[in-house]
Amino acid sequence: MAFHRTGRAQTRARRLASCTALALASGLLLTGTAGTASAADGVPTPGRTLTERTAPADERPEGKFPTKRSRMSTGTAQNQATGAPTRYDFTGDGESDLLYRWMDGSYYLWRSEAPAEQDTEFSLYGSYGEKLKDVIPVGDITGDGTADLLTLSPYGTLAFRETYFGGSGAADPSWTGSGWNIYNKVLSIGDVTGDAKVDVLARTHDGDLFLYRGTGNPGAPLQARTKVGSGWHIYDQIVGVNDANGDGLGDLYARTPSGDLFFYAGSGNAAAPLKARVKVGTSWHTYNQLASIDDITGDGRPELLGRTMGGALYFYETDAFTGRPTARYTLGTAGWNTAELMAPSGGNPQTGKDRILGLDRQGTLYAYYSRNNGTLTARDQWSDIGGWSGARVHFPSSLNADGYADLLEVYDGTLYNYLDGGAYPLGRGWRAFNVLTGPGDLSGDGKGDLLARTSGGALYLYKGNGQGTGFAGRTSVGTGWGAYNALVGAGDITGDGRADLLARTPGGTLYLYPGTGNASAPFKARVKVGTGWQAYTKLVAPGDITGDGRADLLAVTSGGTLYRYITTHTGTANPFTTRTNMGTGWNTYTQLH
């Protein structure tokens, strides 16, 4: 994602203003402790500048909704769904629409009566400068004829938002609940209990499944949770659908990493809301995201959506008796890779960065953005020619709530975060570290953290404050980390929604350290990924570049060839695909992050 003149640049400028105000309010105090926020009095300033940055030029998605047909055109009256109210009618015309977030962070609504190219901007914002983690349609709760939303913040706040009639956007929250960062997936499933209210399911990182029954009350939309299952970590994507088999109850599809698709029919029993699973397909891993939409064909049943890495969007009708997906049809012809988030997507929300940063031999900064299809955009110049000569830069996952990677520099021992307009000092003493990397949230609070290694091999965790302006006191991760000549990571590799770390020995053995979400012990025991990785002079963590929500890996040879390794969804065992050549000339960069 780029810094849009009318989008992200303004957000970052506001962030700088708030940081400056914070510094002034604190009296410009300094400390000598590495990682403690401090402001500018007496601190040497790098004096570097960044140019105005613009978004990638990719067009928005294309496609057209199918022509509606009579509900009686297939099957019999007894076979048809009961016509449960759609969860996706944002315009009030009785038809489902598709809400998505584009690459610049803006939301768009694909209206049922118009081609996707004529979509309209949908006004939806998190808190100040915040990029929402997930968006969950829940149908018309307020009774005004348009579907409403639940939104999830990066730091675990779930909020209910009424939408404006006509589909222009959503209001500020009328209800919020905290602590939802204990889940890696939250989804609506339609009415699974038989009380005519839309229910919500939530899955923990360890695979426990909880039901939150809907109340139909916007002021308190969910009842207390009930545990309804375990072992759901075996699925990499889960999608709630609004009655696929015609019995009037909400249903669910779940996919394994190997591509097996299972159907869970609703039972109407709140204590056990899902019937036993039925296998309904194979090879569904061809899609990097599954999603759903409620009846765009006129047969009274919802459709299951599948998006390919290349950007095509397909829909499947469902069998009236079994809920099994039937024939596949094209819904979107191209460009759906640029939909950063579909409301809802079946995979875990992305939590890492989505770009890389390069410093070339002249000292010029360039950025490459993910196109969500396994490729990168053309480079974007971020600085004047030579303006960052001699800089020691770092590019961790977002340290605040905006969802974008932060540019850090250690200058004369002080660590700076480059906000729009200047460098914000985060504390002194950072010269003691020879590695800084930011895989994302390592403590379980949703906030981006930083890892720092000393020359003696001690590794420390600095918990971020969620604003990009400082860290809590450091926590020791352990010693002996000098055995590695590379530590990289940006997001979730294993598929549990937690940030992970990769570590390489000088001999070329690559290890994966799965995250735990516990700051006092942030990693599980290491798992060997493979050998031969000494062939690469640089390992680069771009975050998710394939659109599936999982972190991928890039590697550069001494000759300058860039290779891509896509995460396989198999967890810790053999986590990456066979490499793919992405081009030459990458040895022009002295640093890649």
VOGU-3710 file (C-alpha; in Angstrom, 3 decimals, decimal comma):
1> mafhrtgraq> 0,000/0,000/0,000  1,235/3,429/-0,720  0,924/6,778/0,964  -2,080/8,302/-0,819  -2,168/12,064/-0,951  -5,763/12,035/0,215  -5,536/8,944/2,390  -2,487/7,643/4,151  -0,387/10,785/3,877  -3,023/12,691/5,805
11> trarrlasct> -3,246/9,933/8,395  0,525/9,900/8,898  0,602/13,717/9,058  -2,044/13,666/11,788  -0,013/10,978/13,560  3,082/13,186/13,486  1,092/16,100/14,871  -0,212/13,967/17,727  3,294/12,632/18,444  4,695/16,170/18,488
21> alalasglll> 1,967/17,243/20,868  2,755/14,254/23,083  6,420/15,179/23,158  5,687/18,796/24,073  3,217/17,745/26,729  5,821/15,497/28,314  8,314/18,352/28,612  10,692/16,883/26,021  12,168/14,481/28,529  15,091/12,283/27,584
31> tgtagtasaa> 16,247/8,961/28,934  19,338/6,904/28,380  17,492/3,595/28,241  17,306/1,898/24,869  13,763/1,597/23,657  12,195/4,248/25,892  10,291/6,986/24,061  11,998/10,349/24,129  11,762/13,631/22,285  14,110/15,976/20,643
41> dgvptpgrtl> 15,880/18,191/23,194  19,580/17,485/22,902  19,185/14,465/20,632  21,210/14,553/17,395  18,795/14,702/14,478  19,463/12,714/11,298  18,092/15,463/9,069  16,978/13,030/6,369  13,875/13,607/4,267  11,332/11,429/2,493
51> tertapader> 9,607/12,324/-0,752  5,837/12,322/-1,182  4,735/8,804/-1,947  1,829/7,765/-4,171  -0,221/4,573/-4,431  0,374/1,723/-6,882  -1,453/2,251/-10,157  -3,417/-1,022/-10,146  -7,032/-0,610/-11,216  -9,895/-1,655/-9,005
61> pegkfptkrs> -11,609/-5,013/-9,619  -13,873/-5,822/-12,548  -16,930/-8,048/-12,808  -20,709/-8,240/-13,065  -23,396/-9,832/-10,925  -25,360/-12,660/-12,579  -28,822/-12,030/-13,984  -31,487/-12,890/-11,409  -33,758/-15,785/-12,181  -36,983/-17,014/-10,623
71> rmstgtaqnq> -36,578/-18,707/-7,272  -38,697/-21,563/-8,675  -36,524/-22,163/-11,720  -34,641/-25,023/-10,040  -35,916/-27,707/-7,694  -39,269/-27,589/-5,938  -40,799/-25,248/-3,403  -39,747/-27,613/-0,620  -36,129/-27,464/-1,815  -35,784/-23,708/-1,690
81> atgaptrydf> -34,305/-21,700/1,138  -36,704/-19,845/3,356  -35,562/-16,467/2,107  -33,752/-15,362/5,258  -32,894/-11,648/5,164  -29,584/-11,010/3,462  -26,548/-10,064/5,525  -25,187/-8,045/2,600  -27,903/-5,606/1,471  -26,132/-2,302/2,131
91> tgdgesdlly> -28,327/-0,218/-0,205  -31,812/-1,216/0,951  -32,973/-2,594/-2,399  -33,398/-6,169/-1,152  -30,341/-7,451/-3,051  -26,890/-8,440/-1,815  -23,904/-6,163/-2,400  -20,187/-6,847/-1,970  -18,073/-4,676/0,336  -14,282/-4,697/0,008
101> rwmdgsyylw> -11,187/-2,699/0,935  -8,864/-1,629/-1,840  -5,061/-1,434/-1,682  -4,994/2,169/-0,471  -7,167/1,385/2,548  -10,389/2,823/1,098  -13,607/0,801/1,148  -15,798/0,289/-1,909  -19,249/-1,153/-2,415  -20,001/-3,264/-5,464
111> rseapaeqdt> -23,715/-2,755/-5,872  -25,865/-5,580/-7,155  -27,294/-3,571/-10,035  -23,996/-2,235/-11,417  -20,720/-3,593/-12,839  -17,832/-3,710/-10,393  -16,104/-0,951/-12,364  -18,888/1,389/-11,229  -18,441/0,633/-7,541  -18,803/3,508/-5,103
121> efslygsyge> -16,676/4,537/-2,163  -18,013/3,348/1,188  -17,286/5,559/4,176  -15,860/3,306/6,897  -13,181/4,304/9,367  -11,618/2,939/12,495  -10,451/5,125/15,343  -8,083/7,962/14,543  -5,436/6,658/12,119  -6,564/3,036/12,568
131> klkdvipvgd> -6,810/0,382/9,868  -9,540/-2,120/10,713  -8,415/-5,705/11,103  -11,679/-7,248/9,875  -15,180/-6,266/8,722  -18,115/-8,624/9,370  -21,592/-8,079/7,813  -24,375/-9,127/10,194  -27,572/-8,124/8,380  -30,175/-5,564/9,375
141> itgdgtadll> -30,038/-5,258/13,163  -31,393/-1,725/13,455  -34,520/-2,364/11,355  -33,898/0,325/8,751  -33,678/-2,120/5,833  -29,907/-2,063/5,342  -27,247/-4,489/6,550  -25,132/-3,472/9,529  -21,529/-4,310/10,402  -19,256/-5,537/13,120
151> tlspygtlaf> -15,700/-4,217/12,795  -12,597/-5,516/14,548  -9,728/-3,210/15,488  -6,050/-4,273/15,492  -6,031/-4,142/19,278  -9,091/-6,317/19,842  -12,087/-3,972/19,975  -15,217/-5,323/18,306  -17,678/-2,598/17,346  -21,238/-2,512/16,030
161> retyfggsga> -21,901/0,046/13,288  -25,171/1,022/11,670  -24,909/1,605/7,914  -26,391/4,575/6,098  -29,400/3,884/3,918  -28,333/3,892/0,267  -24,936/2,299/0,889  -22,799/5,394/1,387  -21,054/4,154/4,502  -21,236/3,207/8,159
171> adpswtgsgw> -21,667/5,285/11,293  -19,353/5,451/14,277  -19,758/2,563/16,719  -22,887/2,431/18,883  -21,522/-0,555/20,861  -18,015/-1,844/21,511  -16,498/-4,821/23,278  -12,851/-5,370/24,166  -10,625/-8,435/24,401  -11,383/-9,873/20,969
181> niynkvlsig> -7,695/-10,210/20,124  -7,855/-13,657/21,768  -9,407/-14,850/18,500  -7,754/-15,273/15,112  -11,091/-15,327/13,256  -14,523/-13,803/13,883  -17,388/-14,455/11,448  -21,142/-14,203/11,083  -23,002/-17,380/10,204  -26,617/-16,288/9,813
191> dvtgdakvdv> -29,185/-17,755/12,195  -27,661/-21,002/13,433  -29,843/-21,353/16,553  -33,307/-20,957/15,020  -34,368/-17,713/16,698  -34,294/-15,592/13,498  -31,255/-13,571/14,654  -27,797/-13,497/13,061  -25,206/-15,274/15,199  -21,437/-14,909/15,408
201> larthdgdlf> -18,666/-17,501/15,746  -15,139/-16,826/17,007  -12,086/-19,118/16,910  -9,104/-18,910/19,248  -5,524/-19,310/18,079  -5,480/-22,805/19,532  -8,646/-23,865/17,709  -11,469/-23,517/20,246  -14,735/-22,339/18,704  -17,211/-20,104/20,533
211> lyrgtgnpga> -20,768/-19,082/19,674  -22,083/-15,597/20,385  -25,837/-15,656/19,870  -27,311/-12,561/18,276  -29,781/-10,482/20,283  -31,250/-8,272/17,581  -30,437/-5,289/19,832  -27,959/-2,754/18,394  -27,084/-1,569/21,888  -25,947/-5,057/22,941
221> plqartkvgs> -25,859/-7,197/19,783  -24,272/-10,355/21,255  -24,987/-12,627/24,191  -22,281/-14,204/26,357  -20,173/-16,766/24,570  -20,636/-20,539/24,650  -17,878/-22,963/23,687  -19,170/-25,150/20,869  -16,091/-26,935/19,575  -12,354/-27,562/19,610
231> gwhiydqivg> -9,784/-28,649/17,056  -10,780/-25,973/14,565  -7,140/-25,011/14,081  -6,996/-27,687/11,370  -8,779/-25,282/9,020  -7,005/-22,390/7,360  -10,261/-20,778/6,221  -13,788/-20,817/7,618  -16,785/-19,097/6,005  -20,256/-18,598/7,472
241> vndangdglg> -23,136/-18,790/4,987  -26,780/-17,908/5,382  -28,585/-21,244/4,846  -26,954/-23,185/2,014  -29,175/-26,286/2,299  -32,605/-24,673/2,526  -33,582/-25,581/6,079  -33,715/-21,985/7,312  -30,563/-22,223/9,461  -27,123/-20,729/8,975
251> dlyartpsgd> -24,348/-23,034/7,767  -20,564/-23,037/7,511  -17,791/-24,123/5,127  -14,306/-24,977/6,420  -11,184/-25,663/4,346  -8,051/-27,566/5,276  -4,614/-26,413/4,052  -4,539/-29,368/1,645  -7,693/-28,075/-0,023  -10,414/-30,352/1,378
261> lffyagsgna> -13,698/-28,499/1,846  -16,179/-29,474/4,566  -19,782/-28,416/5,098  -21,231/-27,923/8,583  -25,015/-27,593/8,560  -26,708/-25,554/11,268  -28,619/-27,576/13,862  -30,842/-25,011/15,570  -29,405/-26,107/18,945  -27,463/-23,353/20,694
271> aaplkarvkv> -25,475/-25,865/22,755  -24,319/-27,716/19,635  -25,152/-25,398/16,745  -23,350/-27,339/13,992  -24,060/-30,834/12,754  -21,278/-33,284/11,922  -19,118/-32,199/9,026  -19,552/-33,555/5,507  -16,742/-33,464/2,958  -18,002/-31,614/-0,127
281> gtswhtynql> -14,899/-31,045/-2,252  -11,158/-31,210/-2,853  -8,523/-28,925/-4,423  -10,039/-25,789/-2,906  -6,542/-24,547/-2,067  -6,520/-23,108/-5,583  -8,144/-20,086/-3,943  -6,206/-17,727/-1,699  -9,449/-16,483/-0,150  -12,903/-17,945/0,305
291> asidditgdg> -15,880/-15,724/1,106  -19,661/-15,744/0,851  -22,541/-13,590/-0,314  -26,259/-14,079/0,206  -28,193/-15,082/-2,937  -27,101/-13,177/-6,025  -28,700/-15,676/-8,429  -32,319/-15,672/-7,230  -32,498/-19,296/-6,078  -32,961/-18,334/-2,432
301> rpellgrtmg> -29,600/-19,673/-1,249  -26,244/-18,017/-0,613  -23,223/-18,390/-2,860  -19,698/-19,426/-1,914  -16,975/-17,185/-3,376  -13,420/-18,151/-4,288  -10,626/-15,784/-5,332  -7,527/-16,972/-7,153  -4,088/-15,524/-6,537  -4,216/-14,130/-10,062
311> galyfyetda> -7,247/-12,006/-9,185  -10,227/-13,858/-10,691  -13,347/-14,166/-8,525  -15,751/-17,099/-8,854  -19,022/-18,085/-7,227  -20,587/-21,462/-6,549  -24,271/-22,180/-6,190  -25,239/-24,701/-3,512  -27,313/-27,864/-3,686  -30,781/-27,388/-2,167
321> ftgrptaryt> -30,628/-30,612/-0,156  -26,999/-31,041/0,930  -25,453/-27,560/0,792  -22,743/-28,932/-1,491  -21,197/-26,368/-3,880  -22,245/-27,144/-7,455  -21,271/-25,482/-10,720  -18,705/-22,671/-10,761  -19,390/-19,340/-12,466  -17,245/-16,270/-13,048
331> lgtagwntae> -18,210/-13,311/-10,900  -15,179/-11,053/-11,256  -13,084/-11,193/-14,389  -9,885/-9,545/-13,144  -8,294/-7,308/-10,578  -9,647/-8,894/-7,402  -6,103/-9,381/-6,139  -6,217/-5,640/-5,380  -9,070/-6,230/-2,942  -7,004/-6,278/0,215
341> lmapsggnpq> -10,010/-7,413/2,270  -13,408/-8,763/1,245  -16,145/-8,508/3,845  -15,909/-11,211/4,899  -12,824/-13,185/3,900  -12,421/-16,765/5,061  -8,761/-16,620/6,064  -7,253/-15,050/9,155  -6,826/-11,280/8,806  -3,406/-10,201/7,610
351> tgkdrilgld> -1,206/-8,944/10,452  2,205/-8,278/8,866  3,470/-5,705/6,419  2,894/-5,842/2,665  5,972/-4,266/1,101  9,755/-4,184/1,151  12,243/-1,346/1,388  15,593/-1,126/-0,377  18,572/1,193/0,174  20,765/1,259/-2,919
361> rqgtlyayys> 24,499/1,859/-3,233  23,974/5,579/-3,781  21,990/5,896/-0,575  18,546/6,221/-2,150  15,468/4,584/-0,606  12,958/2,666/-2,739  9,833/0,728/-1,831  8,078/-2,160/-3,569  4,464/-2,952/-2,712  2,685/-6,286/-2,740
371> rnngtltard> 0,096/-6,742/-5,495  -1,534/-9,618/-3,576  -0,786/-12,008/-6,442  2,775/-13,025/-5,648  4,352/-10,087/-7,490  5,618/-6,662/-6,524  4,886/-3,281/-8,039  7,506/-1,189/-9,800  9,691/0,534/-7,280  8,631/3,800/-5,694
381> qwsdiggwsg> 11,370/6,296/-4,850  11,094/7,349/-1,202  14,025/9,745/-0,895  16,230/12,122/-2,786  19,143/10,523/-4,630  21,808/9,734/-2,046  19,764/11,270/0,748  20,126/8,230/2,994  23,761/7,419/2,336  25,318/5,596/5,277
391> arvhfpssln> 21,985/5,060/7,031  21,251/1,990/9,108  17,561/1,432/8,432  14,955/-1,074/9,573  11,449/-1,777/8,304  9,358/-3,682/10,861  5,683/-4,535/10,772  3,461/-1,672/11,862  4,182/-0,256/15,301  0,887/1,604/15,456
401> adgyadllev> -2,696/0,880/14,386  -2,446/2,050/10,768  -1,369/-1,373/9,474  1,624/-0,091/7,506  5,296/-0,894/8,019  7,349/1,703/9,893  10,686/3,108/8,751  13,245/3,138/11,565  16,833/4,392/11,660  19,529/4,150/14,305
411> ydgtlynyld> 21,463/7,414/14,153  24,240/8,215/16,618  22,794/5,596/18,973  19,254/6,981/18,927  16,396/5,067/17,330  14,050/7,144/15,172  10,664/6,390/13,653  10,080/8,369/10,466  6,636/9,874/10,541  5,453/12,238/7,815
421> ggayplgrgw> 7,340/15,455/8,276  10,281/14,230/10,302  12,023/11,748/12,561  10,552/10,928/15,978  13,138/9,749/18,552  12,275/6,541/20,397  15,235/6,449/22,765  18,997/6,242/23,102  21,319/3,281/23,473  20,291/1,371/20,369
431> rafnvltgpg> 23,868/1,168/19,074  24,216/-1,812/21,404  22,187/-3,947/18,991  23,365/-5,456/15,718  19,924/-6,725/14,674  16,511/-5,081/14,903  13,473/-6,827/13,457  9,744/-6,424/13,920  7,707/-9,561/13,101  4,495/-7,991/14,432
441> dlsgdgkgdl> 2,593/-8,656/17,648  4,566/-11,036/19,857  2,782/-10,328/23,130  -0,854/-10,965/22,230  -2,160/-7,416/22,600  -2,340/-6,747/18,862  0,386/-4,084/18,978  3,542/-4,358/16,918  6,701/-5,243/18,849  10,421/-5,101/18,161
451> lartsggaly> 13,192/-7,670/18,659  16,743/-6,452/19,331  19,918/-8,589/19,494  23,199/-7,589/21,070  26,611/-8,450/19,640  26,898/-10,999/22,443  23,827/-12,874/21,197  21,271/-11,775/23,779  17,809/-11,213/22,312  15,305/-8,781/23,808
461> lykgngqgtg> 11,663/-8,068/23,156  10,452/-4,461/23,241  6,668/-4,301/23,490  5,255/-1,523/21,347  2,980/1,108/22,850  0,625/0,910/19,868  1,416/4,441/18,691  4,846/4,004/17,122  6,264/6,442/19,668  7,912/4,152/22,191
471> fagrtsvgtg> 8,277/0,795/23,897  7,798/-0,746/27,285  10,848/-1,936/29,201  12,631/-4,764/27,487  12,046/-8,453/28,197  14,790/-11,027/27,752  14,014/-13,653/25,131  17,227/-15,567/25,764  20,898/-15,893/24,874  22,740/-17,764/22,155
481> wgaynalvga> 21,007/-15,937/19,322  24,410/-15,005/17,947  24,354/-18,443/16,322  22,242/-16,891/13,554  23,347/-14,484/10,844  19,790/-13,559/9,870  16,605/-12,976/11,881  13,563/-12,034/9,803  9,802/-12,168/9,963  6,705/-10,114/9,255
491> gditgdgrad> 3,448/-11,749/10,233  1,992/-15,239/10,493  3,689/-18,182/8,773  2,088/-21,101/10,639  -1,543/-20,078/10,133  -2,551/-19,592/13,762  -2,732/-15,816/13,500  0,378/-15,157/15,569  3,587/-13,502/14,384  6,507/-15,883/13,748
501> llartpggtl> 10,277/-15,567/13,300  12,792/-17,142/10,903  16,450/-17,622/11,843  19,379/-18,749/9,649  22,752/-20,113/10,701  25,961/-19,220/8,805  25,965/-22,820/7,574  22,645/-22,254/5,826  20,163/-24,038/8,093  16,875/-22,177/8,360
511> ylypgtgnas> 14,697/-22,479/11,457  11,159/-21,359/12,200  10,239/-20,063/15,645  6,427/-20,135/15,939  4,979/-17,297/17,992  3,082/-17,899/21,225  1,455/-14,524/21,885  3,146/-14,481/25,310  5,692/-11,712/25,861  7,567/-13,591/28,591
521> apfkarvkvg> 8,112/-16,590/26,262  7,298/-15,315/22,766  8,412/-18,399/20,794  7,858/-22,120/20,809  10,745/-24,516/20,217  12,391/-23,996/16,864  11,512/-26,171/13,865  14,019/-26,910/11,109  12,827/-25,612/7,744  15,733/-26,758/5,589
531> tgwqaytklv> 19,360/-26,361/4,581  21,219/-24,624/1,783  19,970/-21,157/2,655  23,557/-19,834/2,770  23,124/-19,401/-0,998  21,381/-16,136/-0,235  23,078/-12,942/0,841  19,786/-11,442/2,011  16,555/-12,837/3,427  13,655/-10,415/3,235
541> apgditgdgr> 10,302/-10,566/5,037  7,700/-8,825/2,839  4,666/-9,933/4,845  1,815/-11,290/2,757  2,369/-10,888/-1,000  -0,136/-13,523/-2,150  -3,376/-12,272/-0,582  -3,982/-15,274/1,688  -3,120/-13,539/4,959  0,069/-15,535/5,570
551> adllavtsgg> 3,607/-14,203/5,584  5,869/-15,080/2,652  9,642/-14,899/2,184  12,019/-13,376/-0,373  15,695/-14,251/-0,830  18,506/-12,646/-2,871  21,585/-14,416/-4,239  25,037/-12,839/-4,440  24,426/-12,419/-8,166  21,324/-10,325/-7,481
561> tlyryittht> 18,571/-12,808/-8,359  15,430/-12,487/-6,251  13,476/-15,614/-5,355  10,019/-15,911/-3,856  8,955/-18,524/-1,320  5,205/-18,702/-0,736  3,869/-20,083/2,525  2,258/-23,481/1,960  -0,351/-23,418/4,772  1,092/-26,602/6,227
571> gtanpfttrt> 2,057/-24,955/9,507  5,570/-25,681/10,741  6,243/-28,661/8,482  7,740/-27,608/5,151  6,244/-24,108/5,345  7,351/-22,834/1,921  6,792/-23,765/-1,704  9,527/-24,332/-4,239  11,181/-21,030/-5,051  10,144/-18,826/-7,982
581> nmgtgwntyt> 12,534/-16,498/-9,827  11,363/-12,875/-9,583  14,149/-11,214/-11,538  17,724/-10,000/-11,348  19,509/-6,797/-10,420  18,608/-6,870/-6,742  22,252/-6,664/-5,667  22,003/-2,939/-6,346  20,670/-2,705/-2,803  23,004/-2,753/0,177
591> qlh> 20,013/-3,245/2,480  16,640/-4,911/1,862  13,957/-5,120/4,537
//
